[in-house]
Structures are given as C-alpha cells and as structure tokens.
Amino acid sequence: MTETPRITRLPNGLTVVSDRMDHVESVSAGVWVDAGTRHETPERHGLSHMLEHMAFKGTARRSAQEIAEEIENVGGHINAATSHETTAYYTRVLKEDLGLGLDILADILQNPAFAADEIERERGVILQEIGQAADTPDDIVFDNLMSVSYPGQALGRPILGTPETVGRFGEDDLRAYMADRYHGPSMIVSAAGAVDHDQLVALAEEKFAGVPVSELPPHEEAQFTPQEHREERALEQTHVTLAFEGVPYGDRDYYTAQVFASVLGGGMSSRLFQEVREKRGLAYSVFAFNWSFADTGLFGLYAGTAPEDVEGLMPVLADEMRRLSDDASEAETARARAQLKAGLLMGLESSAARAEQMARQLMVFGEILPPADIVAEVDRVDAKALKAFGKRLLTGEGPALAAIGPLHGLETRDLIAARFA
C-alpha cells in the first residue's frame, strides 16, 4: 500500500497533499489560503470574508448559477470559510468528479468576475450577517473578547468586518487583496478520501498553473494586551467571557492546554459543569476553551447566567481554576486525555476533517503530524503538567473581560483579576 499522506510542491510554490482512505467512494478536496483577518490592514478589514463570499458569484467562464448547477449536477457540494488566519474553499464529490471539483475551485480563485451588481448584492448579504451577529449576544461576546485581548491589532478585529469597511469595498479592493495574498507559497491543495496522489498533482499542475509565485508580505505580530468591554443590554441572561494569555500552536504546552481546558470546562464531568451548573445552578452554559494561533493563544472561560447570579458566579469560576492548578488528579487528567484522543481519532474518520487537518498542519508546522505522534504527545500530559500549566496561566497578565447583558452584578476587572491571582 502506498504510504499516506503524500506531499508534493509544485514549481509555483503551491503545495499538494493527499491522504487516501480505502473503502470510500468520495473525495473531500479544498484550497487553504494563508489569508485571514489578521492579514488585513484597518482599511481592508473584512476583505478576506468578502472575498470568500464573492468567490461563488461568477467567473470569466461560469455564472454564479452555473457554478452551483455544475457541482450539484454530480451530487457534490461546495463551500468556503474564513477564519482569523486562513480562508478555505472546499468541495466534496464522488471520486470520478474530482477533476470537476478542482476545476471549479481553480476557476473561482484565478478568474473571478467581481461583477459590480454581484458585489452590491453580496455587500447587502454581509451587512445582514454582521447585523445578525450583533443580535446574537452569545456569539458577539467572543468577538468583543478578541478585541480586548488584542486591542488595536488585526488579530483582534472581527472576521466579518464592519458596516463602514464592507460598505466601501469594490472590485479594485478585491483584486488588490488577491494579488497580495493568493500566491503559490501561501496556498495548499489538500484532498482526502478516494484520491490518487499522482492524479491530484497532475490536476493541480493543470488547473492552478496561473497562480503567481510571489512570497507573502509579513503580517503583524500579535501582542496579548488585556482590557475589557462591557455592553449593557436588556437581556434575559448575562454573557461573560474571560481570557488569559494562552499558547501558540508550536508551544510545548499546546496539548497540555487542551487537556487543562477539558478538565476545567470541557464536558459534563468537568469541574465547571459540575460545580457551577450541577451543584449550584449558577449557569445554564459554562465552559473553558483553548484557542491557539500561529504566534499567540487565548485560554478562556464563558458563562451565560441569570443577572442575579453574576455576582456569585465569578468567585466560583476563579476558585475552580485556581484549585485545578493546585490539585489536578491523575483520574480526571486520564479522562480528559481519553476525550481528546477520541475526538482526534474519530475526526479522522471524516475525509473533510482529514483534508482540513493536513492543510492546517502544513501551514503551521510545515509538515504532517502522524496521529500516533499526536496521541503520544497527549499521553505525556499528566496531573503535574496540568498544575504547572495552570500556574503559568495565573501568573501571566490578564484576564481580558467581555460581557453583554444586565451587568449590575459584575465586578470590576481588577477585582476579578485579583480573584484569579
């Protein structure tokens, strides 16, 4: 059997990676681009996301309707997504239709029409999306958390952009941004499923021959600078988020951070769920999270609670995080390790998840990490490592605070920070 994953780099710098999965009949394939919100200047804020939207609105060869019809004529689907650090365009088709799927992806990324009427129509859609996000407090509070964790920085700006920036983007802005960011060295064609690597490489060489070779300009380094954002609203619940400086992808504590988040607030058996919800009834939703980026990270807590319970909630959150840093047990650490490993290995049963993981690892590490190596890293995390990581979090600067809702019971950030010290 041919060893997988296999990696090939084309003369224009584009990377092609594949992972063959026996006993499946479909292929998940996509193009991942090193272009996200953190790569935008203030004037370009929201362009990555708008470009993602415009990708399916027609090319020199296909109308928007023809793009949709061609992929659905063969039973496939196509979509895209923008994050703080990447934009992905991906499709899933039967194995015999891989050429069509890649042809459409290559077409939308090299020959976009950017028709004026389509830009205006999609501008309206994005403005509605921004409005919908603003009306969803348990979503927008995380945008606010990013903004007060990285104030005045590209990484802290919301992915969707603002009505002001989106309202002025035109064809020239879209084409200039593509010219700056969509280069061979910044693009990865990744496929998993019923795929032959040599065929994939041949298709990529043919379809993406027009991608330029230029290197990317450097992006702004992120600096965690915790502040706070409070938004008083007449809501039924108060939504509170806290963030400490976490770790980037390549940090020695990357897997420890994930296990720590799981033990603290990752499931029904976690400390926060048991103490905050089950024993005290202080919140319907409470969890911990670990977000890593290329050069920084956030470790955070979220709770949605009744306004009258906010005052009692904050001491409990702080107590549980400090206690875990003092008395993490081997039993709960082992349980969290098992959850993390199961999530990893179950995810690899999905061709789409495999394609995405390979692309992300190549962008971050420059190589594919074998699942066995990742499992071994997770297995090295013990209770001692959790305690050390907890102290690392608590002795750093922070936390950043973002809250939306009735806020009369929410303490000052200084007092909250003192509780975690």
PAVO-296265 format. One record per residue (C-alpha): residue in one letter; z, y, x. Coordinates in steps of 0.001 Angstrom, whole numbers, padded with zeros to 6 digits, always signed. Layout:
! PAVO-296265
AZYX
...
***
This chain:
! PAVO-296265
M+000000+000000+000000
T-000830+003499+001226
E+002240+005471+002189
T+003015+008404-000066
P+003431+011310-000260
R+000395+012269+001825
I-000248+015797+003096
T-003475+017443+004263
R-004008+021051+005307
L-007467+022476+004729
P-009261+024852+007138
N-008431+027839+004923
G-004710+027051+005223
L-004290+025584+001727
T-002002+022530+001655
V-002863+019468-000420
V-000143+016921-001189
S-000157+013843-003386
D+002180+011072-004457
R+000589+008012-006041
M+002530+006397-008880
D+001376+002913-009767
H+001220+001809-013405
V+000495+005266-014840
E-002835+006476-016180
S-002367+010245-015940
V-002125+012860-013199
S+000050+015953-013041
A-001628+018465-010754
G-000997+022094-010053
V-001236+025021-007701
W+002005+026563-006478
V+001741+030050-005015
D+004233+031856-002798
A+004227+034823-005155
G+007111+035794-007393
T+009248+038693-008468
R+010854+039099-005058
H+007440+039783-003526
E+006760+042793-005757
T+007261+046438-004899
P+009003+048579-007549
E+005588+049815-008676
R+004361+046224-009047
H+007429+044939-010847
G+006278+042328-013362
L+002810+041767-011893
S+003468+038134-010920
H+004338+037313-014514
M+001486+039347-015997
L-000963+037649-013650
E+000303+034273-014848
H-000383+035351-018436
M-003844+036678-017607
A-004891+033503-015797
F-005886+031810-019054
K-007641+034828-020583
G-011087+034102-019248
T-013074+033833-016028
A-016604+034626-014934
R-017579+031140-016181
R-015280+030491-019138
S-013827+032424-022038
A-010164+032033-022940
Q-011172+029784-025822
E-013372+027633-023583
I-010501+027125-021136
A-008297+025866-023957
E-011021+023728-025517
E-012192+022090-022292
I-008736+020854-021339
E-007832+019792-024865
N-011177+018035-025365
V-009958+015429-022882
G-006423+015312-024289
G-004895+017259-021433
H-002716+020333-021337
I-002424+023331-019043
N+000309+025884-018468
A+001911+028212-015932
A+005315+029575-014984
T+006688+032429-012888
S+009992+032440-011014
H+011656+034811-008570
E+009886+033159-005634
T+006827+031256-006918
T+004132+031140-009560
A+002824+027748-010672
Y-000337+026832-012558
Y-000432+023198-013616
T-002165+020638-015783
R-001757+017036-016865
V-004807+014928-017581
L-005947+011324-017557
K-006913+010146-014078
E-010655+010307-014764
D-010333+014000-015716
L-008626+015230-012554
G-011839+016926-011407
L-011995+018958-014612
G-008336+019929-014386
L-008690+021165-010810
D-011948+022930-011619
I-010252+024947-014339
L-007271+025777-012108
A-009577+026835-009277
D-011671+028900-011662
I-008772+030882-013117
L-007350+031579-009650
Q-010607+032632-007993
N-012783+034075-010749
P-010546+035806-013302
A-012374+038176-015618
F-009463+040538-016329
A-011342+041997-019288
A-009869+045290-020497
D-009373+044082-024078
E-007614+040918-022898
I-005324+042965-020640
E-004329+045178-023556
R-003773+042191-025834
E-001642+040344-023278
R+000276+043502-022432
G+001422+043558-026053
V+002454+039898-025861
I+004525+040508-022711
L+006182+043575-024230
Q+007200+041391-027178
E+008527+038803-024723
I+010611+041491-022999
G+011946+042602-026378
Q+012784+039040-027372
A+014682+038521-024114
A+016665+041712-024710
D+017611+040364-028150
T+018948+037124-026631
P+022282+038021-025014
D+022971+034609-023505
D+019643+034912-021648
I+019553+038592-020706
V+023087+038446-019281
F+021700+036343-016424
D+019019+038949-015687
N+021805+041503-015552
L+023784+039244-013233
M+020862+039071-010812
S+020510+042852-010907
V+024156+043436-009976
S+024139+040680-007350
Y+021106+042183-005590
P+021084+045814-006767
G+018022+047845-005889
Q+016324+044762-004440
A+013221+042868-005536
L+015180+039633-005998
G+017476+041386-008466
R+014714+042566-010766
P+013880+040603-013942
I+010825+038356-013815
L+009213+039849-016927
G+009079+043390-015600
T+009922+046429-017716
P+008063+048132-020571
E+007322+051021-018206
T+005777+048924-015417
V+003956+046477-017669
G+002663+049403-019716
R+000668+050835-016816
F-000834+047717-015159
G-004623+047460-015186
E-007395+045374-013642
D-007130+047064-010248
D-003414+046241-010013
L-004004+042576-010838
R-006829+042192-008338
A-004946+044016-005578
Y-001891+041800-006049
M-004015+038646-005939
A-005690+039899-002768
D-002272+040423-001171
R-000545+037185-002214
Y-003083+034491-003165
H-004083+033185+000262
G-004638+029667+001566
P-001430+029553+003656
S+000591+030576+000586
M-000911+028021-001828
I-000166+024326-002354
V-002196+021918-004455
S+000231+019196-005493
A-000512+016119-007608
A+001427+013031-008650
G+000520+010036-010766
A-002720+008067-010813
V-004188+010038-007941
D-006173+009081-004854
H-005330+011422-001988
D-008759+011403-000387
Q-010356+012238-003729
L-007830+015035-004272
V-008574+016516-000846
A-012324+016377-001462
L-011889+018118-004815
A-009613+020772-003322
E-012082+021451-000489
E-014860+021881-003032
K-013021+023806-005731
F-010845+026114-003594
A-013355+026953-000874
G-013242+030628-001845
V-009514+031067-001224
P-009043+033512+001709
V-007279+032559+004911
S-005176+035699+005452
E-001483+035435+006244
L+001077+036849+003837
P+002898+040125+004426
P+006671+039742+004932
H+008960+040180+001947
E+012265+041990+001677
E+015298+040007+002817
A+017963+039650+000141
Q+021484+041001+000572
F+024242+039966-001847
T+025974+043227-002833
P+028167+042517-005873
Q+028519+045131-008581
E+028982+044938-012343
H+027035+045502-015551
R+028838+045851-018896
E+026958+046248-022141
E+028971+046834-025278
R+027277+045253-028296
A+028427+044353-031790
L+028045+040579-031387
E+029983+037578-032630
Q+030549+036421-029048
T+031195+037961-025669
H+028952+036583-022919
V+030452+036766-019437
T+028905+035736-016121
L+030358+035874-012625
A+028552+035207-009349
F+029745+034627-005800
E+027502+034589-002757
G+026111+031059-002618
V+023839+029312-000148
P+020076+029244+000523
Y+018066+026041+000358
G+018413+025218+004040
D+022167+025779+004283
R+024395+022922+005462
D+026378+023246+002218
Y+023378+023098-000136
Y+024247+019695-001598
T+027972+020419-001456
A+027352+023479-003637
Q+025604+021352-006243
V+028398+018784-006307
F+031007+021556-006491
A+029197+023105-009472
S+029083+019731-011209
V+032787+019031-010731
L+033778+022528-011787
G+031499+023003-014766
G+028567+020615-014889
G+029271+018337-017827
M+031729+017175-020455
S+034020+015660-017832
S+034036+018818-015685
R+037184+020849-015173
L+035968+023913-017031
F+034749+021968-020060
Q+037980+020012-020311
E+040367+022910-019691
V+038525+025810-021340
R+036923+024099-024323
E+038694+020823-024994
K+042321+021764-024240
R+042403+025489-025007
G+039425+026123-027302
L+038617+029343-025462
A+034809+028972-025420
Y+032050+027031-027095
S+029852+027142-023998
V+031192+027204-020448
F+029598+026006-017223
A+029148+026568-013498
F+025776+026896-011769
N+024314+026977-008291
W+021090+028923-007685
S+019532+028739-004241
F+016684+030844-002890
A+014882+030954+000451
D+017425+033196+002185
T+020385+033538-000184
G+022033+031998-003208
L+024391+032517-006113
F+027262+030347-007264
G+028267+031370-010746
L+030251+030830-013912
Y+029242+031509-017512
A+031232+031510-020730
G+030398+032508-024273
T+033643+033224-026087
A+035141+034977-029099
P+036033+038596-028260
E+039730+037936-028898
D+039705+035130-026309
V+038152+037073-023428
E+041491+038210-022065
G+042853+034678-021954
L+039656+033162-020602
M+039370+034945-017260
P+042668+033675-015771
V+041696+030112-016676
L+038279+030396-015002
A+039902+031731-011843
D+042690+029141-011871
E+040297+026214-012214
M+038041+027410-009403
R+040984+028016-007072
R+042565+024670-007956
L+039387+022773-007223
S+039337+024414-003812
D+042849+023058-003219
D+042975+019640-004879
A+039467+018224-005343
S+039784+014468-005797
E+037585+011682-004480
A+037207+010265-008007
E+035701+013415-009524
T+033610+014001-006412
A+032165+010499-006709
R+031410+011076-010399
A+029567+014323-009618
R+027628+012652-006806
A+026533+009931-009218
Q+025374+012529-011751
L+023412+014429-009116
K+021742+011297-007731
A+020898+010004-011198
G+019305+013329-012117
L+017250+013292-008924
L+016031+009710-009248
M+015397+009892-012998
G+013407+013061-012457
L+011117+011222-010056
E+010000+009038-012960
S+008079+012113-014196
S+004780+012874-012466
A+005162+016569-013297
A+008619+016666-011703
R+007311+014924-008594
A+004419+017344-008196
E+006747+020331-008607
Q+009355+018949-006210
M+006817+018266-003466
A+005375+021767-003719
R+008814+023374-003670
Q+009980+021338-000674
L+006849+022168+001297
M+007332+025869+000584
V+011000+025832+001520
F+011216+023254+004297
G+007615+022748+005406
E+007947+019020+004754
I+008629+016463+002022
L+012190+015148+001966
P+012307+011408+001198
P+014534+010659-001832
A+016588+008280+000314
D+017389+011124+002715
I+018450+013386-000150
V+020657+010646-001590
A+022227+010179+001839
E+022978+013910+002043
V+024592+013837-001397
D+026661+010782-000427
R+028064+012689+002567
V+029777+015160+000224
D+033431+014217-000173
A+036515+015907-001567
K+037257+017518+001781
A+033819+019121+001793
L+034380+020467-001737
K+037656+022066-000740
A+036060+023716+002281
F+033141+024990+000237
G+035459+026385-002437
K+037352+028335+000190
R+034047+029567+001591
L+033160+030962-001834
L+036549+032509-002484
T+036857+034215+000902
G+033430+035809+000638
E+032526+039041-001090
G+032454+039051-004846
P+032226+038332-007607
A+029401+040183-009292
L+030020+040575-013024
A+027704+040887-016019
A+028924+040880-019609
I+027443+041588-023051
G+029230+041854-026379
P+032586+043239-027507
L+034262+043995-024175
H+037650+045460-025100
G+039471+042425-023670
L+037528+042168-020409
E+039480+043176-017319
T+038152+045392-014561
R+036063+043722-011886
D+038726+044477-009281
L+041379+042683-011313
I+039060+039740-011938
A+038244+039553-008222
A+041964+039546-007413
R+042445+036512-009647
F+039988+034526-007539
A+041432+035635-004209
***
